Amino acid sequence: METAADRKLFLGARLKRLRRDLSLTQTAMAADLGVSPSYLNHIERNQRPVSAQLLLRLADTYDVDLRTLNQGSAADEARLTEILADPLFKGLSAPRHELVQLLEEAPGVADAMLRLYQAFDDGRAKARAAAENGEGLIETSPAEWVREYIQSRGNHFAELDQMGEALADALAADAPAHGDGFEPAARQRLAAKHALGVRTLPADVMVEWTRRYDLHRRRLLLSETLGPSSRAFAIAYQLALVEHGPALHAMVEASGAPDAATRSLLKVALTNTLAAAILMPYAAFQRTAEDTGYDLARLQARFGVSYEQAAHRLTTLSRPTARGVPFFLMRVDQAGNISKRYAAGAFPFSRFGGACPRWRLHSAFRTPGRIITQIIETPDGGRWFTFARTVERQGQDGFGESHDLAVGLGCELRHAHRLVYAHGLDLDRPEVTPIGPSCRLCHRHPCAERAAAPIDRPLAVDDWSKSVSPYPFGAA
């Protein structure tokens, strides 16, 4: 049986890279190592293995750590894999062995590809910054297009609110005959009017799905991992589809969505909006919000929804005759990835970048389930009252404390007196935290939390002094 000591070592590409880094020709390196140029050529082309004696000469002649030669190009392979995952290369197949072959046999081409993609990505980031400042356009993904479309409507769809209120009224009329609450009445309406049943199945049967509609058997299948509020929302979603499918389809077609994927995503978003309007009818929800000081715990209890569902609904209260506080909402995970951005009015954060690290949204993960408040000031002088707390991912509520996401809500400071969360604060002389947009767009200086220099400013690093900011920068 072959042992590690018996294996032949082929290090052609790595040896070639070392030679190029040292700016040596094959003839010069062969002379330094005491071998013939043709022998070195065979080694670089992986036609000969590297002997132990040659490795020792390499280490002695060029002061090379032999471990670095044997580590290979794992980092470059990982970078190439990440690059090829970009939607730009959608439809292309590059199995691992091809990447390894590229790195082994054409390291120069691999380096060129890495540099070219880095230049492209930098250019894309600059285009995003320009679009953020209103200086240009940028091609958007389906998710970004849908988000921008919803925002262009002020995150308010009057027609969906009207449909939701009408359905909620019909369910309330039926509730005494079928049990108290939304779910029994909704299940009965689905069965009686649409011949559609609802079943809850074990998680190992549903596998990845939390909700799935069986078209042939006309059954809505729900995972047992869904808690009461998520289960109710799933039923409301299905009810919205079967009651108002043609209207939702017409809204999607009228939106001008650019492709099928975007249209599908928009339909899901609009159906979610209608489901929320069924569970939280506009007039009743807005009135309760005002009466309770926008107390989310009270709203949850009154309408049988989750914290996130109630928080999201607060960003949609823009009916001209009954406006609510114009909130914005942002949802992030512990890695800082943003999965929701919505606003009833102005939104103080970058569309394309992340949230400022000085905003306590991310700090919510240190106090799971507790609301933390903060007053922030944006570079334009705007002041905002914000509050944030953690929530569980859908499919996990009711099964332990899994606080995987943080939801932040905020409004202009002038509305804060209407919120229960601002009681006891001195809103005339508040403690204010200055923040900015994402670091690559922010010109606020100095800032100890800065994660990157502004994309349109040069670094101003001085080896004679050290700033509190890890990335000091100069004027444009």
DASUL-V819030 format. One record per residue. RES is the residue in one small letter. SS is DSSP state (2 for helix, 1 for strand, 0 for the rest). OMEGA is omega in radians with two decimals (* if undefined). NEAR is the number of other ideal C-beta (glycine too) atoms within 10 Angstrom. Layout:
BEGIN
res & ss & omega & near
RES & SS & OMEGA & NEAR
RES & SS & OMEGA & NEAR
END
This chain:
BEGIN
res & ss & omega & near
m & 0 & -3.08 & 3
e & 0 & 3.09 & 7
t & 0 & 3.14 & 6
a & 2 & -3.12 & 5
a & 2 & -3.10 & 6
d & 2 & -3.04 & 7
r & 0 & 3.08 & 9
k & 0 & -3.05 & 9
l & 0 & 3.10 & 13
f & 0 & -3.06 & 16
l & 0 & -3.02 & 22
g & 2 & -3.07 & 21
a & 2 & -3.11 & 23
r & 2 & 3.09 & 20
l & 2 & 3.10 & 21
k & 2 & 3.13 & 22
r & 2 & 3.10 & 18
l & 2 & -3.14 & 17
r & 2 & 3.14 & 19
r & 2 & 3.09 & 13
d & 2 & 3.12 & 9
l & 0 & -3.14 & 13
s & 0 & -3.14 & 7
l & 0 & 2.97 & 15
t & 0 & 3.09 & 11
q & 2 & -3.12 & 17
t & 2 & -3.11 & 12
a & 2 & 3.14 & 13
m & 2 & 3.12 & 21
a & 2 & 3.12 & 19
a & 2 & 3.14 & 14
d & 2 & -3.07 & 16
l & 2 & 3.12 & 18
g & 0 & 3.09 & 10
v & 0 & 3.14 & 17
s & 0 & 3.09 & 13
p & 2 & -3.13 & 14
s & 2 & 3.11 & 11
y & 2 & 3.12 & 15
l & 2 & 3.12 & 23
n & 2 & 3.10 & 16
h & 2 & -3.14 & 15
i & 2 & -3.12 & 24
e & 2 & 3.12 & 19
r & 0 & 3.14 & 13
n & 0 & 3.05 & 16
q & 0 & 3.06 & 11
r & 0 & 3.06 & 17
p & 0 & 3.08 & 14
v & 0 & -3.13 & 19
s & 0 & 3.11 & 13
a & 2 & 3.14 & 9
q & 2 & -3.13 & 11
l & 2 & 3.10 & 20
l & 2 & 3.13 & 17
l & 2 & 3.10 & 11
r & 2 & 3.10 & 16
l & 2 & -3.12 & 20
a & 2 & -3.10 & 13
d & 2 & -3.05 & 10
t & 2 & -3.02 & 13
y & 2 & 3.13 & 15
d & 0 & -3.09 & 7
v & 0 & 3.00 & 16
d & 0 & -3.05 & 9
l & 2 & 3.12 & 12
r & 2 & -3.13 & 7
t & 2 & 3.10 & 10
l & 2 & -3.06 & 18
n & 2 & 3.14 & 12
q & 2 & 3.09 & 11
g & 0 & -3.04 & 15
s & 0 & -3.10 & 19
a & 2 & -3.13 & 9
a & 2 & 3.13 & 9
d & 2 & 3.11 & 17
e & 2 & 3.12 & 16
a & 2 & 3.14 & 11
r & 2 & 3.11 & 17
l & 2 & 3.11 & 22
t & 2 & 3.13 & 12
e & 2 & -3.14 & 10
i & 2 & -3.08 & 18
l & 2 & 3.05 & 17
a & 0 & 3.11 & 10
d & 0 & 3.10 & 12
p & 2 & 3.09 & 7
l & 2 & -3.08 & 12
f & 2 & -3.13 & 12
k & 0 & 3.13 & 8
g & 0 & 3.11 & 5
l & 0 & 3.13 & 7
s & 0 & 3.11 & 7
a & 0 & -3.14 & 13
p & 0 & -3.03 & 8
r & 2 & -3.08 & 10
h & 2 & 3.10 & 8
e & 2 & 3.10 & 12
l & 2 & 3.11 & 19
v & 2 & 3.14 & 15
q & 2 & 3.10 & 12
l & 2 & -3.12 & 19
l & 2 & -3.12 & 21
e & 2 & -2.97 & 18
e & 2 & -3.14 & 14
a & 0 & -3.10 & 13
p & 2 & 3.11 & 18
g & 2 & 3.10 & 11
v & 2 & 3.10 & 11
a & 2 & 3.09 & 20
d & 2 & -3.14 & 14
a & 2 & 3.13 & 11
m & 2 & 3.13 & 17
l & 2 & -3.14 & 14
r & 2 & -3.12 & 10
l & 2 & 3.14 & 11
y & 2 & 3.12 & 18
q & 2 & 3.10 & 12
a & 2 & 3.11 & 10
f & 2 & -3.10 & 13
d & 2 & 3.07 & 13
d & 2 & 3.12 & 11
g & 2 & 3.11 & 10
r & 2 & 3.12 & 14
a & 2 & 3.11 & 16
k & 2 & 3.10 & 14
a & 2 & 3.09 & 16
r & 2 & 3.12 & 20
a & 2 & 3.12 & 22
a & 2 & 3.12 & 15
a & 2 & 3.12 & 16
e & 2 & -3.13 & 18
n & 0 & 3.11 & 11
g & 0 & -3.07 & 7
e & 0 & -3.12 & 9
g & 0 & -3.14 & 12
l & 0 & 3.10 & 9
i & 0 & 3.09 & 14
e & 0 & -3.04 & 10
t & 0 & 3.04 & 17
s & 0 & 3.08 & 12
p & 2 & -3.13 & 17
a & 2 & 3.13 & 13
e & 2 & 3.14 & 15
w & 2 & -3.14 & 21
v & 2 & 3.13 & 23
r & 2 & 3.14 & 19
e & 2 & 3.13 & 12
y & 2 & 3.13 & 17
i & 2 & 3.14 & 22
q & 2 & 3.12 & 15
s & 2 & 3.08 & 9
r & 0 & -3.10 & 12
g & 0 & -3.12 & 14
n & 0 & -3.12 & 24
h & 0 & 3.12 & 18
f & 0 & -3.04 & 20
a & 2 & -3.10 & 12
e & 2 & 3.11 & 13
l & 2 & 3.09 & 25
d & 2 & 3.13 & 24
q & 2 & 3.08 & 14
m & 2 & -3.11 & 20
g & 2 & 3.12 & 25
e & 2 & 3.14 & 17
a & 2 & 3.12 & 15
l & 2 & 3.12 & 23
a & 2 & 3.11 & 23
d & 2 & 3.14 & 11
a & 2 & 3.12 & 15
l & 2 & 3.13 & 23
a & 2 & 3.11 & 13
a & 2 & -3.13 & 10
d & 2 & -2.99 & 16
a & 2 & -3.12 & 16
p & 2 & -3.11 & 9
a & 2 & -3.01 & 9
h & 2 & 3.13 & 17
g & 0 & -3.08 & 13
d & 0 & 3.04 & 9
g & 0 & -3.05 & 13
f & 2 & -2.92 & 22
e & 2 & 3.13 & 18
p & 2 & -3.14 & 15
a & 2 & -3.14 & 21
a & 2 & 3.10 & 23
r & 2 & -3.13 & 18
q & 2 & 3.14 & 16
r & 2 & 3.11 & 20
l & 2 & -3.11 & 21
a & 2 & -3.03 & 14
a & 2 & -3.04 & 11
k & 2 & -3.02 & 12
h & 2 & -3.14 & 14
a & 0 & -3.04 & 9
l & 0 & -3.13 & 19
g & 1 & 3.12 & 14
v & 1 & 3.13 & 17
r & 1 & 3.03 & 10
t & 1 & -3.06 & 13
l & 1 & 3.11 & 14
p & 0 & -3.11 & 9
a & 2 & -3.12 & 15
d & 2 & 3.03 & 8
v & 2 & -3.14 & 10
m & 2 & -3.13 & 19
v & 0 & -3.05 & 8
e & 0 & -3.01 & 8
w & 0 & 2.98 & 13
t & 0 & 3.09 & 19
r & 1 & 3.10 & 19
r & 1 & -3.14 & 16
y & 1 & 3.09 & 15
d & 1 & -3.03 & 12
l & 0 & -3.05 & 7
h & 0 & -3.14 & 5
r & 0 & 3.14 & 10
r & 0 & 3.13 & 14
r & 1 & 2.99 & 16
l & 1 & -3.10 & 22
l & 1 & -3.11 & 19
l & 1 & 3.11 & 21
s & 1 & 3.10 & 23
e & 0 & -3.14 & 16
t & 0 & 3.14 & 19
l & 0 & 3.03 & 24
g & 0 & -3.07 & 15
p & 2 & -3.10 & 14
s & 2 & 3.12 & 21
s & 2 & 3.10 & 25
r & 2 & 3.12 & 21
a & 2 & -3.14 & 23
f & 2 & 3.12 & 23
a & 2 & 3.11 & 22
i & 2 & 3.11 & 24
a & 2 & 3.11 & 28
y & 2 & -3.13 & 20
q & 2 & 3.10 & 21
l & 2 & 3.11 & 26
a & 2 & -3.12 & 25
l & 2 & -3.05 & 18
v & 2 & -3.13 & 16
e & 2 & -3.01 & 20
h & 2 & 3.13 & 22
g & 2 & 3.14 & 12
p & 2 & 3.13 & 8
a & 2 & 3.10 & 15
l & 2 & 3.11 & 21
h & 2 & -3.14 & 13
a & 2 & 3.11 & 11
m & 2 & 3.12 & 17
v & 2 & -3.12 & 20
e & 2 & -3.13 & 12
a & 2 & -3.06 & 8
s & 2 & -3.07 & 19
g & 0 & 3.10 & 10
a & 0 & -2.94 & 19
p & 0 & -3.07 & 12
d & 0 & -3.06 & 10
a & 2 & -3.12 & 9
a & 2 & 3.14 & 14
t & 2 & 3.11 & 21
r & 2 & 3.12 & 19
s & 2 & -3.13 & 14
l & 2 & 3.11 & 19
l & 2 & 3.13 & 21
k & 2 & 3.09 & 20
v & 2 & -3.13 & 15
a & 2 & 3.14 & 16
l & 2 & 3.10 & 24
t & 2 & 3.05 & 21
n & 2 & 3.12 & 17
t & 2 & 3.11 & 22
l & 2 & 3.10 & 26
a & 2 & 3.11 & 24
a & 2 & 3.14 & 26
a & 2 & 3.07 & 26
i & 2 & -3.12 & 27
l & 2 & -3.08 & 27
m & 0 & -3.10 & 28
p & 0 & -2.94 & 22
y & 2 & -3.01 & 24
a & 2 & -3.12 & 13
a & 2 & -3.11 & 14
f & 2 & -3.13 & 27
q & 2 & -3.13 & 22
r & 2 & 3.12 & 13
t & 2 & 3.12 & 17
a & 2 & 3.13 & 24
e & 2 & -3.08 & 14
d & 2 & -3.08 & 11
t & 0 & -3.09 & 15
g & 0 & 3.13 & 15
y & 0 & 3.12 & 26
d & 0 & -3.05 & 17
l & 2 & 3.11 & 25
a & 2 & 3.11 & 12
r & 2 & 3.12 & 16
l & 2 & 3.09 & 21
q & 2 & -3.09 & 17
a & 2 & -3.07 & 12
r & 2 & -3.02 & 17
f & 2 & 3.08 & 21
g & 0 & -3.10 & 16
v & 0 & 3.11 & 26
s & 0 & 3.10 & 20
y & 2 & -3.10 & 20
e & 2 & 3.12 & 23
q & 2 & 3.11 & 24
a & 2 & 3.14 & 27
a & 2 & 3.13 & 26
h & 2 & -3.14 & 23
r & 2 & 3.13 & 25
l & 2 & -3.13 & 24
t & 0 & -3.07 & 26
t & 0 & -3.00 & 27
l & 0 & -3.08 & 23
s & 1 & 3.08 & 20
r & 1 & -3.04 & 15
p & 0 & -3.09 & 7
t & 0 & -3.11 & 5
a & 1 & -3.11 & 12
r & 1 & 3.00 & 13
g & 0 & 3.02 & 23
v & 0 & -3.13 & 23
p & 0 & -3.11 & 19
f & 0 & 2.83 & 25
f & 1 & -3.13 & 23
l & 1 & 3.01 & 22
m & 1 & 3.10 & 24
r & 1 & -3.13 & 20
v & 1 & 2.98 & 22
d & 1 & -3.04 & 13
q & 0 & 3.08 & 12
a & 0 & 3.13 & 6
g & 0 & 3.11 & 12
n & 0 & -3.10 & 10
i & 1 & -3.11 & 18
s & 1 & 3.06 & 10
k & 1 & 2.95 & 16
r & 1 & 3.10 & 22
y & 1 & 3.14 & 19
a & 1 & 3.03 & 20
a & 0 & 3.12 & 22
g & 0 & 3.13 & 16
a & 0 & 3.13 & 12
f & 0 & -2.96 & 17
p & 0 & -3.07 & 24
f & 0 & 3.11 & 26
s & 0 & 3.09 & 21
r & 0 & -2.99 & 19
f & 0 & -3.12 & 19
g & 0 & 3.10 & 21
g & 0 & 3.11 & 20
a & 0 & 3.11 & 22
c & 0 & -3.14 & 26
p & 0 & 3.12 & 19
r & 0 & 3.05 & 20
w & 0 & -3.00 & 21
r & 0 & 3.09 & 21
l & 0 & -3.11 & 28
h & 2 & 3.13 & 18
s & 2 & -3.12 & 14
a & 2 & -3.14 & 23
f & 2 & 3.14 & 17
r & 2 & 3.12 & 10
t & 0 & -3.03 & 14
p & 0 & 3.06 & 15
g & 0 & -3.13 & 12
r & 0 & 3.12 & 10
i & 0 & 3.07 & 15
i & 1 & -3.07 & 18
t & 1 & -3.14 & 15
q & 1 & 3.01 & 21
i & 1 & -3.06 & 18
i & 1 & 3.10 & 22
e & 1 & -3.14 & 17
t & 0 & -3.08 & 17
p & 0 & 3.13 & 14
d & 0 & 3.12 & 6
g & 0 & 3.13 & 7
g & 0 & 3.14 & 12
r & 1 & -2.99 & 16
w & 1 & 3.01 & 23
f & 1 & -3.07 & 25
t & 1 & 3.00 & 25
f & 1 & -3.03 & 24
a & 1 & 3.01 & 26
r & 1 & 3.13 & 22
t & 1 & 3.04 & 22
v & 1 & 3.10 & 22
e & 0 & 3.04 & 22
r & 0 & 3.07 & 15
q & 0 & -3.13 & 19
g & 0 & 3.13 & 20
q & 0 & -3.12 & 18
d & 0 & -3.07 & 21
g & 0 & -3.13 & 14
f & 0 & 3.08 & 13
g & 0 & -3.09 & 8
e & 0 & 3.14 & 10
s & 0 & -3.08 & 14
h & 0 & -3.01 & 18
d & 0 & -3.04 & 13
l & 1 & 3.04 & 20
a & 1 & 3.13 & 23
v & 1 & 3.09 & 21
g & 1 & 3.07 & 24
l & 1 & 3.10 & 25
g & 1 & 3.08 & 28
c & 1 & 3.08 & 26
e & 1 & -3.03 & 17
l & 2 & -3.10 & 19
r & 2 & 3.10 & 11
h & 2 & -2.97 & 18
a & 2 & -3.10 & 23
h & 2 & 3.13 & 12
r & 2 & -3.02 & 15
l & 0 & 3.10 & 20
v & 2 & -3.08 & 13
y & 2 & 3.13 & 18
a & 2 & -3.13 & 21
h & 0 & 3.14 & 9
g & 0 & 3.12 & 5
l & 0 & 3.05 & 16
d & 0 & -3.07 & 8
l & 0 & 3.09 & 13
d & 0 & 3.09 & 5
r & 0 & -3.02 & 7
p & 0 & 2.95 & 16
e & 0 & -2.99 & 8
v & 0 & 3.06 & 13
t & 1 & 3.08 & 14
p & 1 & 3.10 & 13
i & 0 & 3.08 & 24
g & 0 & 3.01 & 26
p & 0 & 3.09 & 24
s & 0 & -3.01 & 23
c & 2 & -3.08 & 21
r & 2 & 3.09 & 22
l & 2 & -3.00 & 22
c & 0 & 3.12 & 23
h & 0 & -3.14 & 14
r & 0 & -3.09 & 17
h & 0 & -0.07 & 18
p & 0 & -3.14 & 12
c & 0 & -3.10 & 22
a & 0 & -3.11 & 10
e & 0 & -3.07 & 13
r & 0 & -3.13 & 24
a & 0 & 3.13 & 15
a & 0 & 3.07 & 15
a & 0 & 3.06 & 21
p & 0 & -3.05 & 22
i & 0 & -3.11 & 17
d & 0 & 3.11 & 14
r & 0 & 3.11 & 17
p & 0 & 3.03 & 11
l & 1 & 3.13 & 10
a & 0 & -3.10 & 14
v & 0 & -3.10 & 14
d & 0 & -3.11 & 8
d & 0 & 3.12 & 5
w & 0 & -3.11 & 4
s & 0 & -3.11 & 7
k & 0 & 3.12 & 10
s & 0 & 3.01 & 16
v & 0 & 3.11 & 11
s & 0 & 3.09 & 16
p & 0 & -3.12 & 15
y & 0 & 3.06 & 18
p & 0 & -3.08 & 19
f & 1 & -3.12 & 20
g & 0 & 3.14 & 11
a & 0 & -3.12 & 7
a & 0 & * & 8
END
